């Protein structure tokens, strides 16, 4: 019984093996015919030159335009993902087409089909055997060629794949554009940062150069004006080196700024003359005049005047009086030739008159340097002045100048003065009028400005005692005015903080003019407390 059974089993196994051989042979012939349309012979696949990332010339003909522009590996990934997602849903393929696609994927993943990279198949695994046979029929084509074959076949079998490829292409192009834009933006930012750094470096170098030039100019100006400013500071703050140093530095700084402003104005004049040269050639005469004036300005060293502004700060004024006189002479010389004779005659008459006047003017004796000092006790001083005499308290209105006329005394040899103010500073200066005093009484004269003093003294147009239309007499009065010498120039004094005092030895007979100037103040009036007296010969003064 067992023997029969064994024979039957042997017969069945043999029949099954024969069927499988026939099936494999039939499938082999069928698969060869189906894959022949894609790759005509295996010789082209075995050529090593076909292992490039793009299709060869023959395969490029099979690539449609919408498949170009990709790397083959990227396009293969897109096609493989599409096939896995859509197969059986939006994509329905035949059994033979599926075998071809699977064979391409196996070749792209593992390469040529060999026993080493091929898994064992079961006896009844017909599908596995069909796939194995399709894989073997691909021969020695490279992985890239297998990827290309998969993409071309899927595009041919499924029109929907084209839409996906075009969408992916637009996405890739957009990403590429964004990447390029980002790279360009980064490059532009780096370029701007580099330019900004270079500009900052240039500005720093220019700033250092300007600072170096400024220091050179300022040092040169400071050397020229140091002793003049030092003398003025010692006069303002005697015995106080710290305050003197602060004032000297302030004066030097202001002098530098005024000097630079003057240079800037000269440069503007030169530029304007150049513009006029272009617009109007007939103005060559005026340009020559301005050039001569500029050259002459450089020949004179500017005189410095020290004054105090409305903010209670000392200022410097560059006075080019000599230069201006020279300019006036040059301007007169440039007048029309028709007036030269008249000018010469007038100049001769003027020279004669000047000679006569110089002969008539007496030689005045030399004037000694005044002494000035300050001391504390402003409140006590003001109370004392109020008790002694109410006439010594004067309200100086805004824009006004008060002149206290103090005649020299026949028994005196030196004049002393003291003054203080309430709350704010005031300008103060001392002049000496060379005229014989008619009285020993002190008088006070108030005017709108310092320049109005002489005008009001000799302005008798409405004075009935002078008589109407007596112009010749008024002219004689003005020309006969007594000469005046400056003892102390008018400067603003901080008399609200300290008592300002001083003395001066009589230069001779005359009248001292103590001027309290509030013309610089547009809004504030000042209350002045003052006292003047004289000393006899031989009096020893201790200003300390």
ZAMARGU-4260 file (C-alpha; in steps of 0.2 Angstrom, whole numbers, plus 5000, padded with zeros to 4 digits):
<rodrens>
0) 5000/5000/5000 | 5014/5012/5004 | 5023/5008/4988 | 5008/5013/4978 | 5006/5029/4986
5) 5024/5033/4984 | 5023/5030/4965 | 5008/5041/4964 | 5016/5055/4973 | 5031/5054/4962
10) 5020/5055/4946 | 5011/5070/4953 | 5027/5079/4957 | 5034/5076/4940 | 5018/5082/4931
15) 5018/5098/4942 | 5036/5102/4937 | 5032/5100/4919 | 5018/5112/4920 | 5029/5125/4929
20) 5042/5123/4916 | 5029/5126/4902 | 5022/5141/4912 | 5039/5149/4915 | 5043/5146/4897
25) 5027/5154/4891 | 5028/5169/4903 | 5046/5171/4897 | 5041/5173/4879 | 5027/5184/4884
30) 5038/5196/4895 | 5051/5197/4882 | 5038/5203/4869 | 5031/5216/4881 | 5048/5223/4886
35) 5055/5223/4869 | 5046/5240/4865 | 5055/5249/4878 | 5073/5242/4876 | 5075/5233/4859
40) 5091/5223/4864 | 5102/5220/4879 | 5117/5226/4870 | 5113/5244/4872 | 5109/5241/4891
45) 5125/5233/4894 | 5135/5248/4887 | 5143/5257/4902 | 5141/5274/4893 | 5122/5273/4897
50) 5124/5275/4915 | 5122/5294/4915 | 5109/5303/4926 | 5099/5308/4910 | 5092/5298/4896
55) 5103/5294/4881 | 5098/5300/4864 | 5086/5286/4860 | 5078/5288/4877 | 5077/5307/4876
60) 5065/5304/4861 | 5053/5295/4873 | 5054/5309/4887 | 5040/5322/4884 | 5043/5340/4888
65) 5034/5340/4904 | 5047/5327/4911 | 5062/5337/4907 | 5070/5349/4920 | 5072/5336/4934
70) 5086/5325/4940 | 5082/5307/4936 | 5082/5302/4954 | 5070/5316/4959 | 5058/5312/4945
75) 5059/5293/4950 | 5054/5297/4968 | 5040/5307/4962 | 5034/5294/4950 | 5036/5280/4963
80) 5026/5289/4977 | 5013/5293/4964 | 5011/5275/4960 | 5011/5269/4978 | 4997/5281/4982
85) 4986/5280/4967 | 4988/5262/4962 | 4971/5254/4964 | 4962/5270/4967 | 4965/5283/4953
90) 4976/5272/4943 | 4971/5255/4937 | 4984/5245/4927 | 4985/5228/4919 | 4994/5213/4926
95) 5008/5214/4913 | 5010/5233/4916 | 5012/5230/4934 | 5025/5217/4931 | 5035/5229/4921
100) 5034/5243/4934 | 5039/5231/4948 | 5054/5224/4937 | 5060/5242/4935 | 5059/5246/4953
105) 5069/5230/4957 | 5082/5234/4945 | 5083/5252/4951 | 5085/5246/4969 | 5096/5230/4968
110) 5103/5231/4951 | 5105/5216/4939 | 5095/5201/4945 | 5107/5188/4952 | 5105/5173/4964
115) 5113/5183/4977 | 5101/5198/4977 | 5085/5187/4973 | 5075/5180/4987 | 5070/5162/4986
120) 5052/5158/4978 | 5040/5146/4984 | 5034/5131/4973 | 5017/5139/4970 | 5022/5157/4970
125) 5017/5160/4952 | 5017/5180/4953 | 5034/5180/4961 | 5041/5169/4947 | 5033/5181/4934
130) 5041/5196/4943 | 5058/5187/4944 | 5057/5183/4925 | 5052/5201/4921 | 5067/5207/4932
135) 5079/5195/4923 | 5074/5201/4906 | 5080/5219/4910 | 5097/5212/4909 | 5112/5223/4913
140) 5104/5240/4912 | 5110/5252/4925 | 5099/5259/4940 | 5097/5276/4932 | 5091/5268/4916
145) 5079/5257/4926 | 5072/5273/4934 | 5070/5281/4917 | 5061/5266/4911 | 5049/5267/4926
150) 5045/5285/4923 | 5042/5284/4905 | 5031/5269/4906 | 5021/5276/4921 | 5018/5292/4911
155) 5013/5283/4896 | 5000/5272/4906 | 4993/5286/4917 | 4989/5303/4910 | 4986/5309/4928
160) 5004/5308/4932 | 5008/5322/4920 | 4997/5334/4931 | 5007/5329/4946 | 5024/5331/4937
165) 5019/5349/4931 | 5014/5354/4949 | 5030/5347/4956 | 5040/5356/4943 | 5031/5373/4947
170) 5035/5370/4966 | 5053/5366/4962 | 5055/5381/4951 | 5047/5392/4965 | 5058/5385/4978
175) 5073/5388/4967 | 5067/5406/4964 | 5065/5409/4982 | 5082/5401/4986 | 5090/5412/4973
180) 5081/5427/4980 | 5086/5423/4997 | 5104/5421/4991 | 5103/5438/4982 | 5096/5446/4997
185) 5110/5440/5008 | 5123/5445/4995 | 5115/5463/4995 | 5114/5464/5013 | 5133/5459/5014
190) 5137/5472/5001 | 5127/5485/5010 | 5135/5481/5027 | 5152/5482/5018 | 5148/5499/5011
195) 5141/5505/5027 | 5157/5499/5036 | 5168/5508/5023 | 5158/5524/5024 | 5159/5524/5043
200) 5178/5521/5041 | 5179/5536/5029 | 5169/5547/5041 | 5179/5542/5056 | 5195/5546/5046
205) 5188/5563/5040 | 5182/5567/5058 | 5200/5563/5065 | 5207/5574/5051 | 5195/5588/5054
210) 5199/5587/5073 | 5217/5587/5070 | 5216/5602/5059 | 5205/5611/5071 | 5217/5608/5085
215) 5231/5615/5075 | 5221/5631/5071 | 5215/5633/5089 | 5233/5630/5096 | 5240/5643/5084
220) 5226/5656/5089 | 5228/5652/5107 | 5247/5656/5107 | 5243/5673/5098 | 5230/5678/5111
225) 5235/5670/5127 | 5244/5685/5135 | 5230/5697/5130 | 5216/5685/5137 | 5227/5682/5152
230) 5228/5701/5156 | 5210/5703/5154 | 5206/5688/5165 | 5218/5695/5179 | 5208/5711/5178
235) 5192/5702/5180 | 5197/5690/5193 | 5212/5696/5203 | 5220/5684/5214 | 5209/5669/5208
240) 5219/5658/5196 | 5205/5645/5194 | 5192/5658/5188 | 5205/5666/5177 | 5209/5649/5169
245) 5190/5646/5165 | 5188/5663/5158 | 5204/5662/5147 | 5198/5645/5140 | 5181/5652/5136
250) 5188/5667/5127 | 5200/5656/5117 | 5185/5645/5112 | 5174/5660/5107 | 5189/5667/5097
255) 5191/5651/5088 | 5173/5650/5083 | 5173/5669/5077 | 5189/5666/5067 | 5181/5650/5058
260) 5165/5660/5054 | 5175/5674/5046 | 5184/5661/5036 | 5168/5653/5030 | 5161/5671/5025
265) 5177/5674/5015 | 5175/5657/5006 | 5156/5661/5002 | 5162/5678/4995 | 5174/5669/4984
270) 5161/5657/4978 | 5149/5671/4974 | 5162/5680/4964 | 5165/5664/4954 | 5146/5663/4951
275) 5145/5681/4945 | 5160/5678/4934 | 5150/5665/4925 | 5134/5675/4924 | 5140/5693/4920
280) 5158/5695/4913 | 5156/5714/4915 | 5158/5713/4934 | 5177/5710/4933 | 5180/5726/4941
285) 5170/5722/4957 | 5178/5705/4958 | 5196/5713/4957 | 5191/5724/4971 | 5185/5710/4982
290) 5201/5700/4979 | 5212/5715/4984 | 5201/5717/5000 | 5203/5699/5004 | 5222/5700/5001
295) 5223/5715/5012 | 5213/5707/5026 | 5226/5693/5027 | 5240/5706/5029 | 5232/5713/5045
300) 5232/5704/5062 | 5214/5705/5068 | 5212/5716/5084 | 5202/5707/5098 | 5188/5716/5108
305) 5181/5707/5123 | 5163/5710/5128 | 5149/5701/5138 | 5133/5696/5129 | 5115/5695/5136
310) 5118/5678/5143 | 5131/5684/5155 | 5145/5676/5145 | 5160/5684/5139 | 5162/5685/5120
315) 5176/5690/5108 | 5174/5702/5093 | 5187/5702/5079 | 5190/5720/5075 | 5198/5724/5058
320) 5197/5742/5059 | 5214/5745/5051 | 5208/5733/5037 | 5192/5742/5035 | 5201/5759/5033
325) 5212/5752/5020 | 5197/5745/5011 | 5189/5762/5011 | 5204/5770/5004 | 5205/5757/4990
330) 5186/5759/4986 | 5189/5778/4984 | 5204/5775/4973 | 5193/5764/4961 | 5180/5778/4958
335) 5177/5785/4941 | 5191/5795/4933 | 5180/5810/4930 | 5180/5814/4949 | 5198/5812/4952
340) 5202/5831/4951 | 5188/5835/4963 | 5194/5821/4975 | 5212/5828/4974 | 5207/5845/4978
345) 5196/5839/4993 | 5210/5829/4999 | 5222/5843/4998 | 5209/5854/5008 | 5207/5841/5021
350) 5226/5839/5023 | 5227/5857/5026 | 5213/5857/5039 | 5221/5842/5047 | 5237/5850/5049
355) 5229/5866/5056 | 5219/5855/5069 | 5234/5845/5074 | 5244/5861/5077 | 5229/5868/5088
360) 5227/5851/5098 | 5237/5852/5115 | 5248/5837/5120 | 5238/5828/5134 | 5248/5821/5149
365) 5249/5802/5150 | 5235/5793/5158 | 5239/5780/5172 | 5232/5763/5172 | 5216/5762/5184
370) 5215/5750/5198 | 5200/5738/5200 | 5195/5725/5213 | 5180/5717/5220 | 5174/5713/5238
375) 5159/5704/5246 | 5145/5712/5256 | 5133/5717/5243 | 5118/5718/5255 | 5127/5728/5268
380) 5133/5740/5255 | 5116/5743/5247 | 5109/5746/5265 | 5123/5759/5268 | 5119/5768/5252
385) 5101/5769/5256 | 5104/5777/5273 | 5117/5789/5267 | 5109/5796/5251 | 5094/5791/5241
390) 5101/5800/5226 | 5114/5787/5225 | 5101/5774/5220 | 5096/5774/5202 | 5085/5764/5192
395) 5092/5760/5175 | 5079/5756/5162 | 5080/5743/5149 | 5090/5749/5134 | 5096/5765/5144
400) 5114/5771/5149 | 5117/5781/5164 | 5132/5793/5164 | 5138/5800/5181 | 5148/5815/5178
405) 5161/5818/5192 | 5172/5833/5191 | 5189/5833/5197 | 5192/5842/5214 | 5205/5855/5216
410) 5210/5847/5232 | 5210/5829/5226 | 5222/5818/5217 | 5213/5802/5215 | 5195/5796/5211
415) 5187/5781/5220 | 5171/5772/5215 | 5160/5758/5221 | 5144/5751/5215 | 5132/5736/5216
420) 5116/5731/5208 | 5100/5721/5212 | 5099/5704/5204 | 5107/5706/5188 | 5124/5712/5180
425) 5127/5729/5172 | 5139/5736/5160 | 5152/5748/5167 | 5166/5759/5160 | 5175/5775/5165
430) 5179/5789/5153 | 5188/5806/5155 | 5183/5822/5147 | 5197/5835/5145 | 5188/5851/5150
435) 5189/5862/5164 | 5174/5859/5176 | 5162/5873/5180 | 5156/5865/5196 | 5161/5852/5209
440) 5144/5844/5209 | 5141/5826/5203 | 5127/5825/5190 | 5118/5811/5182 | 5113/5810/5164
445) 5101/5796/5157 | 5101/5792/5138 | 5093/5778/5127 | 5111/5772/5122 | 5129/5777/5125
450) 5130/5785/5108 | 5115/5797/5112 | 5125/5806/5126 | 5134/5818/5115 | 5119/5820/5103
455) 5108/5825/5117 | 5121/5837/5124 | 5123/5847/5108 | 5106/5844/5100 | 5098/5862/5102
460) 5086/5862/5087 | 5071/5865/5099 | 5080/5876/5112 | 5073/5893/5111 | 5089/5900/5119
465) 5099/5895/5104 | 5087/5904/5092 | 5079/5897/5076 | 5089/5892/5061 | 5106/5895/5070
470) 5114/5880/5061 | 5132/5888/5061 | 5132/5890/5080 | 5126/5872/5083 | 5140/5866/5071
475) 5153/5876/5080 | 5147/5868/5097 | 5148/5850/5090 | 5166/5853/5083 | 5171/5862/5099
480) 5166/5847/5110 | 5180/5842/5123 | 5190/5827/5119 | 5187/5811/5129 | 5199/5798/5134
485) 5194/5780/5138 | 5200/5775/5155 | 5191/5758/5157 | 5181/5751/5142 | 5163/5746/5145
490) 5161/5728/5150 | 5147/5719/5159 | 5151/5716/5178 | 5143/5704/5190 | 5139/5717/5202
495) 5124/5708/5209 | 5136/5696/5217 | 5151/5707/5223 | 5154/5725/5225 | 5165/5732/5211
500) 5177/5746/5216 | 5191/5755/5208 | 5202/5770/5208 | 5211/5781/5196 | 5224/5795/5198
505) 5219/5812/5191 | 5227/5814/5174 | 5223/5833/5175 | 5208/5844/5176 | 5192/5837/5168
510) 5177/5827/5171 | 5176/5808/5175 | 5161/5800/5165 | 5156/5784/5175 | 5145/5775/5162
515) 5132/5761/5168 | 5126/5753/5152 | 5110/5743/5152 | 5107/5745/5133 | 5110/5727/5129
520) 5095/5722/5140 | 5078/5722/5131 | 5067/5718/5145 | 5075/5720/5162 | 5078/5736/5172
525) 5093/5737/5184 | 5093/5746/5201 | 5111/5753/5204 | 5119/5758/5220 | 5135/5768/5219
530) 5147/5779/5228 | 5161/5791/5222 | 5173/5801/5232 | 5191/5808/5230 | 5207/5807/5241
535) 5220/5820/5244 | 5238/5819/5238 | 5248/5807/5249 | 5234/5795/5252 | 5239/5777/5252
540) 5226/5765/5245 | 5225/5747/5250 | 5214/5739/5237 | 5215/5722/5246
</rodrens>
